[in-house]
Amino acid sequence: MRARAGLSGAAQEEDCSYRNEAGKVAPNLLIRDFGADAPNRKWVTGVTEFRVGDQKLYLSPVLDLFEREDHRLLGWHLTERRRRGT
């Protein structure tokens, strides 16, 4: 869906690992400029791991950076398994 819309992503993490494997580092396309001059110009996402009881959960929200004070939540995904990016 992103490719059809002409969108690209950028990772915020400098280094990550998954089951002791080194992750790939994406280019820093935002260069710490988290503002946008119009809606749908900059979308960001990330993965947050947290525990509920004895279970790990992974939450990945997608935000539009247009509204600096109140970033708009475009969507989210919650799963019990962390998926490795390609």
N, C-alpha and C positions, 0 to 999 in steps of 0.2 A: 504494500500500500504506500509506504514512504517513497519507494522508487518511482511509482507512477505519478506521485505528486511532485517529484523533483526535489525531495528532501534528503538531507544527509544527517548523520549523527556524529557526536563527539563524546568520547569518554572523559569523565572528570577525574577518575583515579589515575595516579601515576604508575602504580603497579598493583596487580591483584594476583591471587592464586586460587586455584580450584583443585582440590585433591593433590596438593603438592606440585602442581604444574604452573609454570609462570604464564601470566596472561599477556595479551598483546596490548600495547599502549597506542591509543588513537591520537591523531593530531589534535592540538588544542585550537579548534576553530573559533571559539568565543574569545580567547585571550582575556579572560576574566571580565568581559563586558557583558553583564547579565541584564542589560536593558534592551528594549526593542522599541522602535518608533511606530510600529503598527502591529495589530494582531497577526498571528500565524507567521511571524518572521523567525522567531527563535523558540524552539521547543526543547525541553531538557527532560532527562529521566535519570534514574539511579535505582539501586537496589539496596534496601534496608533489611537486615536480618534481625529477627527478634524471637524470643521464646514465649510460648504460652504453655505453662505447665512444663511437661517434658518434651514438647514438640517445637521444632524450629519452623518458623514461617518466613517467607520472603515477600516483601511488598515493593512494587515498582510503580510509582506514580509518573504521569506525563504532565508537565506544566508548560503553559504558554508564558513567556517572560515579558509580555507587553505591559501588563499592569504591575509595576514595580512593588507597590505596597500590598497588592493582593493578587499574586500570581494565580491565574485561572487553571484549575485542575481539569484537564481534558479527558483523562482516563486513568485507570490503574489496573494492576494485576496482582493477585495474591495467590501464592502457591506454597506447597510443602516441599518442593524440590527446587534447587537452584539450577537453572539451565545455563549451560556454557555458551557464550556468544561465539559467532562465527565470523 
